[in-house]
Amino acid sequence: MRNSLIAKSIVFLALYPLIINSASSKNIDNQLFINQLEESLNQRKDNLLKELFLQKSFNQFKKHYLTFRKKYKDAKWSIKPVKNDQNKSLLDVKIISTREINDQIYNLYTKQTVKIDTYKNKIKEYEVIDEESILNSQKSPLIIKIISPDKVLTGEKYEMNLIIEKPLDNSLTASGIIVLKNEDNKNISNEVFGIKPNTSGGLFKFIQAPLKPGSQTISAIITHPQGIYLITKKIKVD
């Protein structure tokens, strides 16, 4: 019995460097892949970007990416690993950019958690798990704090709060909030949001989660004579 344990220990010690080297090699490969993805997005290396996806996955990504790039021509991407398994990874993605709408310059800040499945160092599938985007006028005095869950249960009633952190002058703000059914329709307009005058310190609304698992996207807007603050948040529904 003792000799058997000694033999197993010797085998483990012999294999230990290989196990460590294999794990280290996998981490290095993942980091190189993430670096390539970040570089190809920031430098618009479309040929390299295409090589990082399987064809079906790239076709899905390309449609959204090209639409986004037309609106935000100076976007800068930051991609960091959150969790790595053998063929699955969670990525922390941050995007900053600017956009001109009706002669007004807006700043964009987006943060996402993205799950990717890979096959032979190519993205086989990807999914945006959660997302929060803020689009605000470049000179807007508004500072907004968003309080809402990142994940809810099916059918759950939850609260979305947007709190104006700094006291403003006597100018009235106006606001509105909607559940987006078509995520491509995010126009800044009174008709879409039902914007109403608001004299309180923010915007508060109870929202009903869908009865089926998936996600729910909420969009809200707060306006001020000196600027606009538009928030879009994707919430995971389990």
N, C-alpha and C positions, 0 to 999 in steps of 0.2 A: 504493500500500500504506500509506504513511504517512498520507495523507489519510483512508483508511478507518479506521485505528486512532484518529486524532484524532476522527473522527465518532462512533465507538463510545464513546469516552471522554466526549464531550460528552453523548451520550444517557444514559449511566450516571450522570453527575453530575447531570443533570436529574431522573432518576428516584430518585436516592438518598434525598432527603428523604421521598418517598412511601413507599419501602420501610421506612425507619426509622419513619415515622408509623404505617404499617400494623402493624408488629410491636409497637410501643408500644401501639396501640389494642387489639390482641388481648390483650396482657398485662393491660391495664386491665380489659377485659371479663371475663377469667378471674378476676381478683382480686375484682371486683364480684360475680360469680357465687358464688365461694367464701364471700365475706362474707355473702351472702344465705342460703346453705346453713347456715352456722354460726349465724347469728342465728335462723333459723326453727327449728333444733333446740334451741337454748338457751332460746328464749322460747316454744317450743311453738306456733308459728304454723303450724298444720296446713294452712290454706288456701294460704299462701305456699309451704310445703314441697311441696305437691302440684303447684304451678305450675312447680317446678323439674325435674319428671320428665315423661317421656312416660308414658302411661297404663299400659302393660304393665310398665314398669320400676318405676313407683310401687306397683303392686299387689304386686310381689315384695318391695319394700323395706318396705311398710306392715306386712306380716305380722310380720316380725322386729322392726321398730321398736316396734310397739304392745306386743308381748310383753316386750321389754326395758324399755319405759317403765313398765309395771305393776310390775316388780320394782325398778327404780331411778328413783324419782320426782324426785330432785334432781340428775340427771346434768348435767354441764357438758362441752361439746364444744369442742375446739380443732382447727381444720382449716387446714393450710398446704399450699401447692403444693410438690411435689417436682420434677415435670417436666411441662412443657406442650408439646403438639404442637397441630396445627390443631384436631382434634376429639377428641383423647385427652389425658388428664391422669392423673398419679399424685399422690395426696393423702396427706399424713401426718396421720392422725387420732388424737387422744388424747381419752380419756373418763375423767372421775373422778366417783365417786358413792359413796353409802352404801346399805346394805340391812340390814334386820332379819330374822334367821332364828332362830327359837326363842328369842326375847328377847335375842339377842346381836347387837350392831351390827358390821357388816363394812364395810371400805373396799374400793372397787373402783378399780383402775387398769388401763386398757386402751390399748394402742397398736396401730394398724393401718396398713398400706399398702394403699390402695384405688385401683384403676384404674377410671376412668370414661370412657365414650364419650359424646360429646354430639352433638346434632343441633338446630340453631337455638337454642342456649343452653338446652337441656333435656337431662337425663340419659337417654340411650337405653339404655345398659347399664352395669352396675357389677360389680366383682369384688373381693373381699377377697383380696389377694395373700398377705399374711402377717399374723399377729395374735398378740399375747401379752397375756393377761389375768391379773391377780393379785387374788385376793379374800382378805383376811386380817382376823382379829379386830382390832377397833379398839385394844385394849390388849395385843396380842400382842408378846412380846419378840423374836420370831423375825425375823431379817434374812436373807433367802435370796438367793443369787446363782444365776441361771439360766445354764447353759452348754449350748448346743445349736445346731445349724445352723438357718438360716432357709430353706435350700433344699438338697434332696438329689436324687440320681439315682434313677430307678426301680429297685427291687430292692436298693438300697444298705442296708447295715447301719450304723446310726449310733448315737451315744451321747447320752443325755439325762442331764444332771447338775444336781442341785439341791444347792447347798452352803450349809450354815449358817455364815454369816460370823462371827458373834459367839459365843464360847463360852457355853454355858448353864450353869445350876446342875446339880445331880445328878439332876434330873428326867429321866425317860426320854421320848424322843420316839417317835412311831409314824408310819409312812408307807406310801404305796402309789402305784402309777403304772399307768395304763391307756391303751390306744389307743381313742379314742371312735369307735364306728361310727355312733351316733346322737347328733348334737351337741346335740339337745334334752334328752338325759338326762345332766345334770351334777349329780345329787344328791350331797350330802355324806353318804356312808354307808359303813360297813364292807363291806357286801355288794358295792357297786360297785367299790371300790378294792382290796379284800383287804388292809386295813391290818394291818401287823405291827409289833411293837416294834422300835425302831432305836436302837442305841447309837453308831453312827458319826457322822461329821460331815456327813451329808447323805444324798441318795438318788441312786442311779446305776442306769441300765438301758440295755441295748442294744435297739434297736428296728429291725425290718425295714420298709423302705419298700415301698409297694405296687408291683406290676409295671406298673401303668398310670399315665400322667401325671395330675396333678391336685393334690391336697393330702392331708395327713394331720394329724389333730388329736390331740394328746397332752394328757392331764390328769393332774395329780399332786397329792398332798396330804401335808402334814407337820403333825402335831398335837403339841401341848404342853399341859400342865395349864392354862396361862394363855392358850391361844389356838390358832387353826387358820390354816393358810396353804394356799390352794388356787390352783394355777396351771393355766392352759389355754393351749396354744400350737399355732397352726396353721402347718404347715411345707409349703412348696411342693415338689411332686415333679415334676421335669422328665425 
